[in-house]
């Protein structure tokens, strides 16, 4: 009797461990927002790493060649990114919140000051 019960318990245990794994299908990003958001995240990583060449690879041509005064930057940390509607076709717009710190509390010619900015 105990052997029969143990056999049933063993078979039930083995069967419960042999179920196929289920994976949730990630939502499909039909408008490219995920890719655009990734570019924004990469940009902030490059800015924090003081890598101007990589920052500029993620910018529009009219925004390159800026004097970034990165020698004054202590750090910049991305806090949040929220997509919002754009009135222009094929353009992604994000509200970005970040924390920035400068060695002397001032970004010089950038006009930025220490703190949380949007």
Secondary structure, DSSP 8 states (H G I E B T S, - for coil): -HHHHHHHHHHHHHHHTTS----------TTSHHHHHHHHHHHHHHHHTT-HHHHHHTS-GGG-S----GGGEEEEEEEEEEEE--SSTT--EEEEEEEEEETTSB-GGG--BSEEE-
